[in-house]
Amino acid sequence: MGIIGTILIGFVVGLVARFLKPGKDAMGWIMTIVLGIGGSLLATYAGQALGWYQPGETAGFIGAVVGAIILLVLWALVSKKK
């Protein structure tokens, strides 16, 4: 998949994750793309570490969304204002 396809899929995954996670997530569309791509990478490497995916096999759409939601929760914890 080319870079444009990766960006588009990352954007869609990021939007779905932001929709499914309750609460306010103030971030722009670039951070949404980064969130989606990062969620996909997290799901791929975690799935390979747990034996769910073989090396060279990527996570599916649902796995990428779950990974993106995990990143959103971590982002909320780290960026929480005191």
mmCIF file of the N, C-alpha and C atoms, coordinates in Angstrom:
data_MODEL
# 
_entry.id   MODEL 
# 
loop_
_atom_site.group_PDB 
_atom_site.id 
_atom_site.type_symbol 
_atom_site.label_atom_id 
_atom_site.label_alt_id 
_atom_site.label_comp_id 
_atom_site.label_asym_id 
_atom_site.label_entity_id 
_atom_site.label_seq_id 
_atom_site.pdbx_PDB_ins_code 
_atom_site.Cartn_x 
_atom_site.Cartn_y 
_atom_site.Cartn_z 
_atom_site.occupancy 
_atom_site.B_iso_or_equiv 
_atom_site.pdbx_formal_charge 
_atom_site.auth_seq_id 
_atom_site.auth_comp_id 
_atom_site.auth_asym_id 
_atom_site.auth_atom_id 
_atom_site.pdbx_PDB_model_num 
ATOM 1   N N  . MET A 1 1  ? 0.853   -1.162  0.000  1.00 0.00 ? 1  MET A N  1 
ATOM 2   C CA . MET A 1 1  ? 0.000   0.000   0.000  1.00 0.00 ? 1  MET A CA 1 
ATOM 3   C C  . MET A 1 1  ? 0.906   1.235   0.000  1.00 0.00 ? 1  MET A C  1 
ATOM 4   N N  . GLY A 1 2  ? 0.537   2.199   -0.757 1.00 0.00 ? 2  GLY A N  1 
ATOM 5   C CA . GLY A 1 2  ? 1.317   3.420   -0.854 1.00 0.00 ? 2  GLY A CA 1 
ATOM 6   C C  . GLY A 1 2  ? 1.100   4.330   0.335  1.00 0.00 ? 2  GLY A C  1 
ATOM 7   N N  . ILE A 1 3  ? 1.857   5.388   0.368  1.00 0.00 ? 3  ILE A N  1 
ATOM 8   C CA . ILE A 1 3  ? 1.784   6.338   1.486  1.00 0.00 ? 3  ILE A CA 1 
ATOM 9   C C  . ILE A 1 3  ? 0.421   7.025   1.555  1.00 0.00 ? 3  ILE A C  1 
ATOM 10  N N  . ILE A 1 4  ? -0.178  7.319   0.401  1.00 0.00 ? 4  ILE A N  1 
ATOM 11  C CA . ILE A 1 4  ? -1.502  7.959   0.389  1.00 0.00 ? 4  ILE A CA 1 
ATOM 12  C C  . ILE A 1 4  ? -2.548  7.016   0.974  1.00 0.00 ? 4  ILE A C  1 
ATOM 13  N N  . GLY A 1 5  ? -2.486  5.754   0.617  1.00 0.00 ? 5  GLY A N  1 
ATOM 14  C CA . GLY A 1 5  ? -3.418  4.765   1.165  1.00 0.00 ? 5  GLY A CA 1 
ATOM 15  C C  . GLY A 1 5  ? -3.257  4.613   2.665  1.00 0.00 ? 5  GLY A C  1 
ATOM 16  N N  . THR A 1 6  ? -2.009  4.608   3.134  1.00 0.00 ? 6  THR A N  1 
ATOM 17  C CA . THR A 1 6  ? -1.745  4.506   4.560  1.00 0.00 ? 6  THR A CA 1 
ATOM 18  C C  . THR A 1 6  ? -2.322  5.704   5.303  1.00 0.00 ? 6  THR A C  1 
ATOM 19  N N  . ILE A 1 7  ? -2.163  6.891   4.744  1.00 0.00 ? 7  ILE A N  1 
ATOM 20  C CA . ILE A 1 7  ? -2.700  8.097   5.368  1.00 0.00 ? 7  ILE A CA 1 
ATOM 21  C C  . ILE A 1 7  ? -4.223  8.059   5.409  1.00 0.00 ? 7  ILE A C  1 
ATOM 22  N N  . LEU A 1 8  ? -4.851  7.626   4.320  1.00 0.00 ? 8  LEU A N  1 
ATOM 23  C CA . LEU A 1 8  ? -6.317  7.555   4.289  1.00 0.00 ? 8  LEU A CA 1 
ATOM 24  C C  . LEU A 1 8  ? -6.856  6.543   5.284  1.00 0.00 ? 8  LEU A C  1 
ATOM 25  N N  . ILE A 1 9  ? -6.253  5.370   5.334  1.00 0.00 ? 9  ILE A N  1 
ATOM 26  C CA . ILE A 1 9  ? -6.692  4.344   6.292  1.00 0.00 ? 9  ILE A CA 1 
ATOM 27  C C  . ILE A 1 9  ? -6.442  4.839   7.722  1.00 0.00 ? 9  ILE A C  1 
ATOM 28  N N  . GLY A 1 10 ? -5.302  5.474   7.960  1.00 0.00 ? 10 GLY A N  1 
ATOM 29  C CA . GLY A 1 10 ? -5.013  6.023   9.283  1.00 0.00 ? 10 GLY A CA 1 
ATOM 30  C C  . GLY A 1 10 ? -6.043  7.062   9.702  1.00 0.00 ? 10 GLY A C  1 
ATOM 31  N N  . PHE A 1 11 ? -6.462  7.894   8.763  1.00 0.00 ? 11 PHE A N  1 
ATOM 32  C CA . PHE A 1 11 ? -7.472  8.907   9.057  1.00 0.00 ? 11 PHE A CA 1 
ATOM 33  C C  . PHE A 1 11 ? -8.804  8.259   9.430  1.00 0.00 ? 11 PHE A C  1 
ATOM 34  N N  . VAL A 1 12 ? -9.213  7.263   8.674  1.00 0.00 ? 12 VAL A N  1 
ATOM 35  C CA . VAL A 1 12 ? -10.487 6.585   8.955  1.00 0.00 ? 12 VAL A CA 1 
ATOM 36  C C  . VAL A 1 12 ? -10.426 5.868   10.300 1.00 0.00 ? 12 VAL A C  1 
ATOM 37  N N  . VAL A 1 13 ? -9.332  5.165   10.558 1.00 0.00 ? 13 VAL A N  1 
ATOM 38  C CA . VAL A 1 13 ? -9.181  4.457   11.833 1.00 0.00 ? 13 VAL A CA 1 
ATOM 39  C C  . VAL A 1 13 ? -9.181  5.454   12.991 1.00 0.00 ? 13 VAL A C  1 
ATOM 40  N N  . GLY A 1 14 ? -8.473  6.571   12.837 1.00 0.00 ? 14 GLY A N  1 
ATOM 41  C CA . GLY A 1 14 ? -8.452  7.595   13.876 1.00 0.00 ? 14 GLY A CA 1 
ATOM 42  C C  . GLY A 1 14 ? -9.828  8.183   14.141 1.00 0.00 ? 14 GLY A C  1 
ATOM 43  N N  . LEU A 1 15 ? -10.587 8.441   13.077 1.00 0.00 ? 15 LEU A N  1 
ATOM 44  C CA . LEU A 1 15 ? -11.945 8.974   13.248 1.00 0.00 ? 15 LEU A CA 1 
ATOM 45  C C  . LEU A 1 15 ? -12.844 7.988   13.978 1.00 0.00 ? 15 LEU A C  1 
ATOM 46  N N  . VAL A 1 16 ? -12.775 6.722   13.603 1.00 0.00 ? 16 VAL A N  1 
ATOM 47  C CA . VAL A 1 16 ? -13.607 5.701   14.254 1.00 0.00 ? 16 VAL A CA 1 
ATOM 48  C C  . VAL A 1 16 ? -13.223 5.584   15.732 1.00 0.00 ? 16 VAL A C  1 
ATOM 49  N N  . ALA A 1 17 ? -11.923 5.582   16.027 1.00 0.00 ? 17 ALA A N  1 
ATOM 50  C CA . ALA A 1 17 ? -11.480 5.470   17.416 1.00 0.00 ? 17 ALA A CA 1 
ATOM 51  C C  . ALA A 1 17 ? -11.946 6.666   18.235 1.00 0.00 ? 17 ALA A C  1 
ATOM 52  N N  . ARG A 1 18 ? -11.842 7.872   17.668 1.00 0.00 ? 18 ARG A N  1 
ATOM 53  C CA . ARG A 1 18 ? -12.297 9.057   18.392 1.00 0.00 ? 18 ARG A CA 1 
ATOM 54  C C  . ARG A 1 18 ? -13.806 9.038   18.590 1.00 0.00 ? 18 ARG A C  1 
ATOM 55  N N  . PHE A 1 19 ? -14.545 8.462   17.654 1.00 0.00 ? 19 PHE A N  1 
ATOM 56  C CA . PHE A 1 19 ? -15.998 8.360   17.780 1.00 0.00 ? 19 PHE A CA 1 
ATOM 57  C C  . PHE A 1 19 ? -16.377 7.362   18.872 1.00 0.00 ? 19 PHE A C  1 
ATOM 58  N N  . LEU A 1 20 ? -15.653 6.241   18.961 1.00 0.00 ? 20 LEU A N  1 
ATOM 59  C CA . LEU A 1 20 ? -16.010 5.183   19.898 1.00 0.00 ? 20 LEU A CA 1 
ATOM 60  C C  . LEU A 1 20 ? -15.578 5.481   21.331 1.00 0.00 ? 20 LEU A C  1 
ATOM 61  N N  . LYS A 1 21 ? -14.501 6.223   21.512 1.00 0.00 ? 21 LYS A N  1 
ATOM 62  C CA . LYS A 1 21 ? -14.032 6.531   22.864 1.00 0.00 ? 21 LYS A CA 1 
ATOM 63  C C  . LYS A 1 21 ? -14.811 7.717   23.402 1.00 0.00 ? 21 LYS A C  1 
ATOM 64  N N  . PRO A 1 22 ? -15.449 7.544   24.558 1.00 0.00 ? 22 PRO A N  1 
ATOM 65  C CA . PRO A 1 22 ? -16.205 8.659   25.122 1.00 0.00 ? 22 PRO A CA 1 
ATOM 66  C C  . PRO A 1 22 ? -15.273 9.756   25.629 1.00 0.00 ? 22 PRO A C  1 
ATOM 67  N N  . GLY A 1 23 ? -15.786 10.959  25.673 1.00 0.00 ? 23 GLY A N  1 
ATOM 68  C CA . GLY A 1 23 ? -15.015 12.097  26.158 1.00 0.00 ? 23 GLY A CA 1 
ATOM 69  C C  . GLY A 1 23 ? -14.556 12.976  25.018 1.00 0.00 ? 23 GLY A C  1 
ATOM 70  N N  . LYS A 1 24 ? -14.011 14.119  25.403 1.00 0.00 ? 24 LYS A N  1 
ATOM 71  C CA . LYS A 1 24 ? -13.564 15.086  24.411 1.00 0.00 ? 24 LYS A CA 1 
ATOM 72  C C  . LYS A 1 24 ? -12.095 14.841  24.089 1.00 0.00 ? 24 LYS A C  1 
ATOM 73  N N  . ASP A 1 25 ? -11.798 14.719  22.812 1.00 0.00 ? 25 ASP A N  1 
ATOM 74  C CA . ASP A 1 25 ? -10.430 14.538  22.336 1.00 0.00 ? 25 ASP A CA 1 
ATOM 75  C C  . ASP A 1 25 ? -10.130 15.667  21.367 1.00 0.00 ? 25 ASP A C  1 
ATOM 76  N N  . ALA A 1 26 ? -9.582  16.743  21.888 1.00 0.00 ? 26 ALA A N  1 
ATOM 77  C CA . ALA A 1 26 ? -9.300  17.904  21.051 1.00 0.00 ? 26 ALA A CA 1 
ATOM 78  C C  . ALA A 1 26 ? -7.976  17.695  20.319 1.00 0.00 ? 26 ALA A C  1 
ATOM 79  N N  . MET A 1 27 ? -8.067  17.374  19.038 1.00 0.00 ? 27 MET A N  1 
ATOM 80  C CA . MET A 1 27 ? -6.882  17.232  18.203 1.00 0.00 ? 27 MET A CA 1 
ATOM 81  C C  . MET A 1 27 ? -7.294  17.465  16.762 1.00 0.00 ? 27 MET A C  1 
ATOM 82  N N  . GLY A 1 28 ? -6.355  17.893  15.965 1.00 0.00 ? 28 GLY A N  1 
ATOM 83  C CA . GLY A 1 28 ? -6.618  18.178  14.557 1.00 0.00 ? 28 GLY A CA 1 
ATOM 84  C C  . GLY A 1 28 ? -6.590  16.924  13.700 1.00 0.00 ? 28 GLY A C  1 
ATOM 85  N N  . TRP A 1 29 ? -6.755  17.128  12.410 1.00 0.00 ? 29 TRP A N  1 
ATOM 86  C CA . TRP A 1 29 ? -6.815  15.980  11.506 1.00 0.00 ? 29 TRP A CA 1 
ATOM 87  C C  . TRP A 1 29 ? -5.458  15.316  11.332 1.00 0.00 ? 29 TRP A C  1 
ATOM 88  N N  . ILE A 1 30 ? -4.358  16.060  11.473 1.00 0.00 ? 30 ILE A N  1 
ATOM 89  C CA . ILE A 1 30 ? -3.034  15.428  11.359 1.00 0.00 ? 30 ILE A CA 1 
ATOM 90  C C  . ILE A 1 30 ? -2.802  14.487  12.536 1.00 0.00 ? 30 ILE A C  1 
ATOM 91  N N  . MET A 1 31 ? -3.159  14.917  13.738 1.00 0.00 ? 31 MET A N  1 
ATOM 92  C CA . MET A 1 31 ? -3.021  14.036  14.903 1.00 0.00 ? 31 MET A CA 1 
ATOM 93  C C  . MET A 1 31 ? -3.968  12.847  14.813 1.00 0.00 ? 31 MET A C  1 
ATOM 94  N N  . THR A 1 32 ? -5.123  13.021  14.180 1.00 0.00 ? 32 THR A N  1 
ATOM 95  C CA . THR A 1 32 ? -6.042  11.914  13.976 1.00 0.00 ? 32 THR A CA 1 
ATOM 96  C C  . THR A 1 32 ? -5.411  10.869  13.051 1.00 0.00 ? 32 THR A C  1 
ATOM 97  N N  . ILE A 1 33 ? -4.734  11.324  11.999 1.00 0.00 ? 33 ILE A N  1 
ATOM 98  C CA . ILE A 1 33 ? -4.043  10.408  11.092 1.00 0.00 ? 33 ILE A CA 1 
ATOM 99  C C  . ILE A 1 33 ? -2.920  9.679   11.822 1.00 0.00 ? 33 ILE A C  1 
ATOM 100 N N  . VAL A 1 34 ? -2.131  10.429  12.596 1.00 0.00 ? 34 VAL A N  1 
ATOM 101 C CA . VAL A 1 34 ? -1.033  9.823   13.351 1.00 0.00 ? 34 VAL A CA 1 
ATOM 102 C C  . VAL A 1 34 ? -1.579  8.808   14.351 1.00 0.00 ? 34 VAL A C  1 
ATOM 103 N N  . LEU A 1 35 ? -2.694  9.145   14.985 1.00 0.00 ? 35 LEU A N  1 
ATOM 104 C CA . LEU A 1 35 ? -3.340  8.229   15.921 1.00 0.00 ? 35 LEU A CA 1 
ATOM 105 C C  . LEU A 1 35 ? -3.747  6.930   15.225 1.00 0.00 ? 35 LEU A C  1 
ATOM 106 N N  . GLY A 1 36 ? -4.360  7.034   14.063 1.00 0.00 ? 36 GLY A N  1 
ATOM 107 C CA . GLY A 1 36 ? -4.788  5.839   13.336 1.00 0.00 ? 36 GLY A CA 1 
ATOM 108 C C  . GLY A 1 36 ? -3.626  4.978   12.883 1.00 0.00 ? 36 GLY A C  1 
ATOM 109 N N  . ILE A 1 37 ? -2.589  5.594   12.356 1.00 0.00 ? 37 ILE A N  1 
ATOM 110 C CA . ILE A 1 37 ? -1.412  4.839   11.915 1.00 0.00 ? 37 ILE A CA 1 
ATOM 111 C C  . ILE A 1 37 ? -0.713  4.215   13.124 1.00 0.00 ? 37 ILE A C  1 
ATOM 112 N N  . GLY A 1 38 ? -0.592  4.971   14.201 1.00 0.00 ? 38 GLY A N  1 
ATOM 113 C CA . GLY A 1 38 ? 0.020   4.434   15.420 1.00 0.00 ? 38 GLY A CA 1 
ATOM 114 C C  . GLY A 1 38 ? -0.779  3.289   16.014 1.00 0.00 ? 38 GLY A C  1 
ATOM 115 N N  . GLY A 1 39 ? -2.097  3.396   15.977 1.00 0.00 ? 39 GLY A N  1 
ATOM 116 C CA . GLY A 1 39 ? -2.949  2.305   16.468 1.00 0.00 ? 39 GLY A CA 1 
ATOM 117 C C  . GLY A 1 39 ? -2.772  1.043   15.652 1.00 0.00 ? 39 GLY A C  1 
ATOM 118 N N  . SER A 1 40 ? -2.632  1.193   14.362 1.00 0.00 ? 40 SER A N  1 
ATOM 119 C CA . SER A 1 40 ? -2.401  0.044   13.499 1.00 0.00 ? 40 SER A CA 1 
ATOM 120 C C  . SER A 1 40 ? -1.057  -0.611  13.802 1.00 0.00 ? 40 SER A C  1 
ATOM 121 N N  . LEU A 1 41 ? -0.031  0.211   13.986 1.00 0.00 ? 41 LEU A N  1 
ATOM 122 C CA . LEU A 1 41 ? 1.288   -0.329  14.321 1.00 0.00 ? 41 LEU A CA 1 
ATOM 123 C C  . LEU A 1 41 ? 1.278   -1.019  15.682 1.00 0.00 ? 41 LEU A C  1 
ATOM 124 N N  . LEU A 1 42 ? 0.613   -0.390  16.662 1.00 0.00 ? 42 LEU A N  1 
ATOM 125 C CA . LEU A 1 42 ? 0.509   -0.990  17.991 1.00 0.00 ? 42 LEU A CA 1 
ATOM 126 C C  . LEU A 1 42 ? -0.187  -2.344  17.928 1.00 0.00 ? 42 LEU A C  1 
ATOM 127 N N  . ALA A 1 43 ? -1.301  -2.410  17.213 1.00 0.00 ? 43 ALA A N  1 
ATOM 128 C CA . ALA A 1 43 ? -2.043  -3.666  17.104 1.00 0.00 ? 43 ALA A CA 1 
ATOM 129 C C  . ALA A 1 43 ? -1.229  -4.732  16.369 1.00 0.00 ? 43 ALA A C  1 
ATOM 130 N N  . THR A 1 44 ? -0.492  -4.330  15.339 1.00 0.00 ? 44 THR A N  1 
ATOM 131 C CA . THR A 1 44 ? 0.312   -5.287  14.588 1.00 0.00 ? 44 THR A CA 1 
ATOM 132 C C  . THR A 1 44 ? 1.411   -5.886  15.457 1.00 0.00 ? 44 THR A C  1 
ATOM 133 N N  . TYR A 1 45 ? 2.193   -5.031  16.124 1.00 0.00 ? 45 TYR A N  1 
ATOM 134 C CA . TYR A 1 45 ? 3.312   -5.536  16.915 1.00 0.00 ? 45 TYR A CA 1 
ATOM 135 C C  . TYR A 1 45 ? 2.855   -6.259  18.177 1.00 0.00 ? 45 TYR A C  1 
ATOM 136 N N  . ALA A 1 46 ? 1.788   -5.787  18.809 1.00 0.00 ? 46 ALA A N  1 
ATOM 137 C CA . ALA A 1 46 ? 1.257   -6.482  19.984 1.00 0.00 ? 46 ALA A CA 1 
ATOM 138 C C  . ALA A 1 46 ? 0.682   -7.840  19.573 1.00 0.00 ? 46 ALA A C  1 
ATOM 139 N N  . GLY A 1 47 ? -0.005  -7.876  18.438 1.00 0.00 ? 47 GLY A N  1 
ATOM 140 C CA . GLY A 1 47 ? -0.553  -9.138  17.948 1.00 0.00 ? 47 GLY A CA 1 
ATOM 141 C C  . GLY A 1 47 ? 0.527   -10.134 17.580 1.00 0.00 ? 47 GLY A C  1 
ATOM 142 N N  . GLN A 1 48 ? 1.626   -9.666  17.014 1.00 0.00 ? 48 GLN A N  1 
ATOM 143 C CA . GLN A 1 48 ? 2.738   -10.558 16.692 1.00 0.00 ? 48 GLN A CA 1 
ATOM 144 C C  . GLN A 1 48 ? 3.415   -11.056 17.962 1.00 0.00 ? 48 GLN A C  1 
ATOM 145 N N  . ALA A 1 49 ? 3.536   -10.188 18.975 1.00 0.00 ? 49 ALA A N  1 
ATOM 146 C CA . ALA A 1 49 ? 4.149   -10.586 20.238 1.00 0.00 ? 49 ALA A CA 1 
ATOM 147 C C  . ALA A 1 49 ? 3.298   -11.630 20.969 1.00 0.00 ? 49 ALA A C  1 
ATOM 148 N N  . LEU A 1 50 ? 1.985   -11.523 20.833 1.00 0.00 ? 50 LEU A N  1 
ATOM 149 C CA . LEU A 1 50 ? 1.080   -12.470 21.486 1.00 0.00 ? 50 LEU A CA 1 
ATOM 150 C C  . LEU A 1 50 ? 0.808   -13.717 20.643 1.00 0.00 ? 50 LEU A C  1 
ATOM 151 N N  . GLY A 1 51 ? 1.331   -13.744 19.421 1.00 0.00 ? 51 GLY A N  1 
ATOM 152 C CA . GLY A 1 51 ? 1.148   -14.900 18.555 1.00 0.00 ? 51 GLY A CA 1 
ATOM 153 C C  . GLY A 1 51 ? -0.135  -14.889 17.750 1.00 0.00 ? 51 GLY A C  1 
ATOM 154 N N  . TRP A 1 52 ? -0.842  -13.760 17.713 1.00 0.00 ? 52 TRP A N  1 
ATOM 155 C CA . TRP A 1 52 ? -2.085  -13.666 16.948 1.00 0.00 ? 52 TRP A CA 1 
ATOM 156 C C  . TRP A 1 52 ? -1.817  -13.495 15.464 1.00 0.00 ? 52 TRP A C  1 
ATOM 157 N N  . TYR A 1 53 ? -0.724  -12.808 15.133 1.00 0.00 ? 53 TYR A N  1 
ATOM 158 C CA . TYR A 1 53 ? -0.348  -12.562 13.747 1.00 0.00 ? 53 TYR A CA 1 
ATOM 159 C C  . TYR A 1 53 ? 1.029   -13.139 13.499 1.00 0.00 ? 53 TYR A C  1 
ATOM 160 N N  . GLN A 1 54 ? 1.260   -13.597 12.287 1.00 0.00 ? 54 GLN A N  1 
ATOM 161 C CA . GLN A 1 54 ? 2.576   -14.080 11.887 1.00 0.00 ? 54 GLN A CA 1 
ATOM 162 C C  . GLN A 1 54 ? 3.446   -12.886 11.493 1.00 0.00 ? 54 GLN A C  1 
ATOM 163 N N  . PRO A 1 55 ? 4.770   -13.035 11.558 1.00 0.00 ? 55 PRO A N  1 
ATOM 164 C CA . PRO A 1 55 ? 5.639   -11.949 11.085 1.00 0.00 ? 55 PRO A CA 1 
ATOM 165 C C  . PRO A 1 55 ? 5.323   -11.596 9.630  1.00 0.00 ? 55 PRO A C  1 
ATOM 166 N N  . GLY A 1 56 ? 5.225   -10.316 9.355  1.00 0.00 ? 56 GLY A N  1 
ATOM 167 C CA . GLY A 1 56 ? 4.877   -9.845  8.020  1.00 0.00 ? 56 GLY A CA 1 
ATOM 168 C C  . GLY A 1 56 ? 3.385   -9.667  7.807  1.00 0.00 ? 56 GLY A C  1 
ATOM 169 N N  . GLU A 1 57 ? 2.584   -10.152 8.723  1.00 0.00 ? 57 GLU A N  1 
ATOM 170 C CA . GLU A 1 57 ? 1.124   -10.020 8.640  1.00 0.00 ? 57 GLU A CA 1 
ATOM 171 C C  . GLU A 1 57 ? 0.706   -8.796  9.465  1.00 0.00 ? 57 GLU A C  1 
ATOM 172 N N  . THR A 1 58 ? -0.191  -7.982  8.913  1.00 0.00 ? 58 THR A N  1 
ATOM 173 C CA . THR A 1 58 ? -0.613  -6.777  9.620  1.00 0.00 ? 58 THR A CA 1 
ATOM 174 C C  . THR A 1 58 ? -1.954  -6.985  10.306 1.00 0.00 ? 58 THR A C  1 
ATOM 175 N N  . ALA A 1 59 ? -2.235  -6.109  11.249 1.00 0.00 ? 59 ALA A N  1 
ATOM 176 C CA . ALA A 1 59 ? -3.514  -6.154  11.966 1.00 0.00 ? 59 ALA A CA 1 
ATOM 177 C C  . ALA A 1 59 ? -4.637  -5.722  11.036 1.00 0.00 ? 59 ALA A C  1 
ATOM 178 N N  . GLY A 1 60 ? -5.813  -6.207  11.305 1.00 0.00 ? 60 GLY A N  1 
ATOM 179 C CA . GLY A 1 60 ? -6.977  -5.820  10.526 1.00 0.00 ? 60 GLY A CA 1 
ATOM 180 C C  . GLY A 1 60 ? -7.538  -4.488  11.003 1.00 0.00 ? 60 GLY A C  1 
ATOM 181 N N  . PHE A 1 61 ? -8.636  -4.104  10.414 1.00 0.00 ? 61 PHE A N  1 
ATOM 182 C CA . PHE A 1 61 ? -9.247  -2.808  10.715 1.00 0.00 ? 61 PHE A CA 1 
ATOM 183 C C  . PHE A 1 61 ? -9.674  -2.726  12.179 1.00 0.00 ? 61 PHE A C  1 
ATOM 184 N N  . ILE A 1 62 ? -10.307 -3.766  12.690 1.00 0.00 ? 62 ILE A N  1 
ATOM 185 C CA . ILE A 1 62 ? -10.786 -3.753  14.078 1.00 0.00 ? 62 ILE A CA 1 
ATOM 186 C C  . ILE A 1 62 ? -9.605  -3.690  15.045 1.00 0.00 ? 62 ILE A C  1 
ATOM 187 N N  . GLY A 1 63 ? -8.551  -4.439  14.760 1.00 0.00 ? 63 GLY A N  1 
ATOM 188 C CA . GLY A 1 63 ? -7.351  -4.382  15.594 1.00 0.00 ? 63 GLY A CA 1 
ATOM 189 C C  . GLY A 1 63 ? -6.734  -3.005  15.595 1.00 0.00 ? 63 GLY A C  1 
ATOM 190 N N  . ALA A 1 64 ? -6.712  -2.357  14.434 1.00 0.00 ? 64 ALA A N  1 
ATOM 191 C CA . ALA A 1 64 ? -6.159  -1.008  14.341 1.00 0.00 ? 64 ALA A CA 1 
ATOM 192 C C  . ALA A 1 64 ? -6.991  -0.024  15.150 1.00 0.00 ? 64 ALA A C  1 
ATOM 193 N N  . VAL A 1 65 ? -8.304  -0.171  15.119 1.00 0.00 ? 65 VAL A N  1 
ATOM 194 C CA . VAL A 1 65 ? -9.182  0.720   15.900 1.00 0.00 ? 65 VAL A CA 1 
ATOM 195 C C  . VAL A 1 65 ? -8.958  0.501   17.392 1.00 0.00 ? 65 VAL A C  1 
ATOM 196 N N  . VAL A 1 66 ? -8.839  -0.752  17.815 1.00 0.00 ? 66 VAL A N  1 
ATOM 197 C CA . VAL A 1 66 ? -8.578  -1.042  19.231 1.00 0.00 ? 66 VAL A CA 1 
ATOM 198 C C  . VAL A 1 66 ? -7.234  -0.446  19.650 1.00 0.00 ? 66 VAL A C  1 
ATOM 199 N N  . GLY A 1 67 ? -6.213  -0.600  18.808 1.00 0.00 ? 67 GLY A N  1 
ATOM 200 C CA . GLY A 1 67 ? -4.914  -0.001  19.100 1.00 0.00 ? 67 GLY A CA 1 
ATOM 201 C C  . GLY A 1 67 ? -4.993  1.508   19.197 1.00 0.00 ? 67 GLY A C  1 
ATOM 202 N N  . ALA A 1 68 ? -5.773  2.136   18.317 1.00 0.00 ? 68 ALA A N  1 
ATOM 203 C CA . ALA A 1 68 ? -5.930  3.587   18.347 1.00 0.00 ? 68 ALA A CA 1 
ATOM 204 C C  . ALA A 1 68 ? -6.673  4.041   19.598 1.00 0.00 ? 68 ALA A C  1 
ATOM 205 N N  . ILE A 1 69 ? -7.654  3.277   20.044 1.00 0.00 ? 69 ILE A N  1 
ATOM 206 C CA . ILE A 1 69 ? -8.371  3.620   21.281 1.00 0.00 ? 69 ILE A CA 1 
ATOM 207 C C  . ILE A 1 69 ? -7.427  3.531   22.471 1.00 0.00 ? 69 ILE A C  1 
ATOM 208 N N  . ILE A 1 70 ? -6.572  2.514   22.489 1.00 0.00 ? 70 ILE A N  1 
ATOM 209 C CA . ILE A 1 70 ? -5.580  2.391   23.564 1.00 0.00 ? 70 ILE A CA 1 
ATOM 210 C C  . ILE A 1 70 ? -4.658  3.609   23.570 1.00 0.00 ? 70 ILE A C  1 
ATOM 211 N N  . LEU A 1 71 ? -4.221  4.029   22.377 1.00 0.00 ? 71 LEU A N  1 
ATOM 212 C CA . LEU A 1 71 ? -3.376  5.221   22.296 1.00 0.00 ? 71 LEU A CA 1 
ATOM 213 C C  . LEU A 1 71 ? -4.118  6.476   22.750 1.00 0.00 ? 71 LEU A C  1 
ATOM 214 N N  . LEU A 1 72 ? -5.400  6.567   22.433 1.00 0.00 ? 72 LEU A N  1 
ATOM 215 C CA . LEU A 1 72 ? -6.200  7.717   22.888 1.00 0.00 ? 72 LEU A CA 1 
ATOM 216 C C  . LEU A 1 72 ? -6.283  7.768   24.406 1.00 0.00 ? 72 LEU A C  1 
ATOM 217 N N  . VAL A 1 73 ? -6.494  6.635   25.033 1.00 0.00 ? 73 VAL A N  1 
ATOM 218 C CA . VAL A 1 73 ? -6.569  6.581   26.496 1.00 0.00 ? 73 VAL A CA 1 
ATOM 219 C C  . VAL A 1 73 ? -5.227  6.979   27.102 1.00 0.00 ? 73 VAL A C  1 
ATOM 220 N N  . LEU A 1 74 ? -4.137  6.453   26.541 1.00 0.00 ? 74 LEU A N  1 
ATOM 221 C CA . LEU A 1 74 ? -2.810  6.815   27.033 1.00 0.00 ? 74 LEU A CA 1 
ATOM 222 C C  . LEU A 1 74 ? -2.538  8.301   26.831 1.00 0.00 ? 74 LEU A C  1 
ATOM 223 N N  . TRP A 1 75 ? -2.943  8.847   25.683 1.00 0.00 ? 75 TRP A N  1 
ATOM 224 C CA . TRP A 1 75 ? -2.762  10.275  25.403 1.00 0.00 ? 75 TRP A CA 1 
ATOM 225 C C  . TRP A 1 75 ? -3.523  11.125  26.427 1.00 0.00 ? 75 TRP A C  1 
ATOM 226 N N  . ALA A 1 76 ? -4.733  10.698  26.766 1.00 0.00 ? 76 ALA A N  1 
ATOM 227 C CA . ALA A 1 76 ? -5.537  11.435  27.750 1.00 0.00 ? 76 ALA A CA 1 
ATOM 228 C C  . ALA A 1 76 ? -4.880  11.418  29.115 1.00 0.00 ? 76 ALA A C  1 
ATOM 229 N N  . LEU A 1 77 ? -4.269  10.296  29.483 1.00 0.00 ? 77 LEU A N  1 
ATOM 230 C CA . LEU A 1 77 ? -3.606  10.197  30.774 1.00 0.00 ? 77 LEU A CA 1 
ATOM 231 C C  . LEU A 1 77 ? -2.344  11.072  30.824 1.00 0.00 ? 77 LEU A C  1 
ATOM 232 N N  . VAL A 1 78 ? -1.591  11.079  29.745 1.00 0.00 ? 78 VAL A N  1 
ATOM 233 C CA . VAL A 1 78 ? -0.345  11.833  29.711 1.00 0.00 ? 78 VAL A CA 1 
ATOM 234 C C  . VAL A 1 78 ? -0.593  13.331  29.615 1.00 0.00 ? 78 VAL A C  1 
ATOM 235 N N  . SER A 1 79 ? -1.572  13.729  28.811 1.00 0.00 ? 79 SER A N  1 
ATOM 236 C CA . SER A 1 79 ? -1.802  15.148  28.585 1.00 0.00 ? 79 SER A CA 1 
ATOM 237 C C  . SER A 1 79 ? -2.812  15.771  29.532 1.00 0.00 ? 79 SER A C  1 
ATOM 238 N N  . LYS A 1 80 ? -3.194  15.049  30.545 1.00 0.00 ? 80 LYS A N  1 
ATOM 239 C CA . LYS A 1 80 ? -4.190  15.558  31.502 1.00 0.00 ? 80 LYS A CA 1 
ATOM 240 C C  . LYS A 1 80 ? -3.626  16.778  32.224 1.00 0.00 ? 80 LYS A C  1 
ATOM 241 N N  . LYS A 1 81 ? -4.392  17.846  32.227 1.00 0.00 ? 81 LYS A N  1 
ATOM 242 C CA . LYS A 1 81 ? -3.965  19.072  32.899 1.00 0.00 ? 81 LYS A CA 1 
ATOM 243 C C  . LYS A 1 81 ? -4.198  18.949  34.390 1.00 0.00 ? 81 LYS A C  1 
ATOM 244 N N  . LYS A 1 82 ? -3.263  19.468  35.146 1.00 0.00 ? 82 LYS A N  1 
ATOM 245 C CA . LYS A 1 82 ? -3.343  19.344  36.608 1.00 0.00 ? 82 LYS A CA 1 
ATOM 246 C C  . LYS A 1 82 ? -3.984  20.543  37.235 1.00 0.00 ? 82 LYS A C  1 
# 
